[in-house]
Amino acid sequence: MGAYSIDALGSAFEKTKKALIQPFDFWKWIKLGIIIILLGGSGGGGDNSGGSSQQFDGKDFNEESIEAQIEEMFD
């Protein structure tokens, strides 16, 4: 089963390389860049936490604060 996944990954890589690089098409890359800029500007994603929209900034990274945040999520 593992060899099959490696083969599938190799095949996908080859197809991607042929679609994007061989032959190199400048305008295809310009179009992809515009699409990426437009998608990136949409804000993307959402908040699926179901609770507060509090963001973790890494300042209070210790075990007790993490446990307290987990308990807060399930209360």
C-alpha positions as a LaTeX table, in Angstrom:
\begin{tabular}{lrrr}
\hline
Residue & $x$ (\AA) & $y$ (\AA) & $z$ (\AA) \\
\hline
Met1 & 0.00 & 0.00 & 0.00 \\
Gly2 & 2.85 & 2.41 & 0.82 \\
Ala3 & 4.53 & 1.92 & $-2.56$ \\
Tyr4 & 1.25 & 2.73 & $-4.30$ \\
Ser5 & 1.04 & 6.08 & $-2.46$ \\
Ile6 & 4.62 & 6.93 & $-3.44$ \\
Asp7 & 3.87 & 6.08 & $-7.08$ \\
Ala8 & 0.71 & 8.21 & $-7.01$ \\
Leu9 & 2.65 & 11.11 & $-5.50$ \\
Gly10 & 5.35 & 10.80 & $-8.15$ \\
Ser11 & 2.73 & 10.73 & $-10.90$ \\
Ala12 & 0.99 & 13.81 & $-9.49$ \\
Phe13 & 4.33 & 15.64 & $-9.30$ \\
Glu14 & 5.13 & 14.82 & $-12.94$ \\
Lys15 & 1.68 & 15.97 & $-14.13$ \\
Thr16 & 2.00 & 19.21 & $-12.16$ \\
Lys17 & 5.47 & 19.82 & $-13.58$ \\
Lys18 & 4.18 & 19.28 & $-17.13$ \\
Ala19 & 1.20 & 21.58 & $-16.56$ \\
Leu20 & 3.15 & 24.46 & $-15.02$ \\
Ile21 & 6.74 & 24.32 & $-16.22$ \\
Gln22 & 7.06 & 22.26 & $-19.43$ \\
Pro23 & 6.77 & 24.27 & $-21.65$ \\
Phe24 & 7.10 & 27.42 & $-19.61$ \\
Asp25 & 4.20 & 29.81 & $-20.27$ \\
Phe26 & 4.73 & 33.29 & $-18.88$ \\
Trp27 & 1.07 & 34.34 & $-19.21$ \\
Lys28 & $-0.15$ & 31.23 & $-17.39$ \\
Trp29 & 2.00 & 32.28 & $-14.42$ \\
Ile30 & 0.70 & 35.85 & $-14.59$ \\
Lys31 & $-2.90$ & 34.55 & $-14.53$ \\
Leu32 & $-2.13$ & 32.24 & $-11.59$ \\
Gly33 & $-0.52$ & 35.15 & $-9.73$ \\
Ile34 & $-3.59$ & 37.33 & $-10.24$ \\
Ile35 & $-5.86$ & 34.54 & $-9.00$ \\
Ile36 & $-3.69$ & 34.03 & $-5.92$ \\
Ile37 & $-3.69$ & 37.77 & $-5.15$ \\
Leu38 & $-7.48$ & 37.92 & $-5.48$ \\
Leu39 & $-8.00$ & 34.85 & $-3.29$ \\
Gly40 & $-5.55$ & 36.10 & $-0.69$ \\
Gly41 & $-7.35$ & 39.42 & $-0.47$ \\
Ser42 & $-10.68$ & 37.79 & 0.30 \\
Gly43 & $-9.74$ & 37.18 & 3.91 \\
Gly44 & $-10.09$ & 33.42 & 3.48 \\
Gly45 & $-11.19$ & 30.92 & 6.05 \\
Gly46 & $-13.48$ & 31.40 & 8.95 \\
Asp47 & $-13.68$ & 30.90 & 12.67 \\
Asn48 & $-14.96$ & 27.41 & 13.33 \\
Ser49 & $-14.11$ & 27.43 & 17.02 \\
Gly50 & $-17.72$ & 27.92 & 18.05 \\
Gly51 & $-16.53$ & 29.95 & 21.01 \\
Ser52 & $-14.61$ & 33.12 & 21.51 \\
Ser53 & $-12.57$ & 34.56 & 18.68 \\
Gln54 & $-9.54$ & 34.93 & 20.94 \\
Gln55 & $-6.25$ & 34.43 & 19.08 \\
Phe56 & $-3.20$ & 32.73 & 20.62 \\
Asp57 & $-0.22$ & 35.08 & 20.34 \\
Gly58 & 2.36 & 32.87 & 22.08 \\
Lys59 & 3.12 & 35.34 & 24.89 \\
Asp60 & 1.62 & 33.17 & 27.64 \\
Phe61 & 2.90 & 29.82 & 26.46 \\
Asn62 & 2.91 & 27.61 & 29.51 \\
Glu63 & 1.12 & 24.43 & 30.50 \\
Glu64 & $-1.28$ & 26.04 & 32.98 \\
Ser65 & $-2.53$ & 28.65 & 30.51 \\
Ile66 & $-3.03$ & 26.00 & 27.84 \\
Glu67 & $-5.02$ & 23.82 & 30.25 \\
Ala68 & $-7.12$ & 26.84 & 31.26 \\
Gln69 & $-7.83$ & 27.66 & 27.61 \\
Ile70 & $-8.85$ & 24.07 & 26.90 \\
Glu71 & $-11.20$ & 24.06 & 29.90 \\
Glu72 & $-12.64$ & 27.40 & 28.73 \\
Met73 & $-13.37$ & 25.94 & 25.30 \\
Phe74 & $-15.38$ & 23.06 & 26.77 \\
Asp75 & $-17.30$ & 25.06 & 29.40 \\
\hline
\end{tabular}
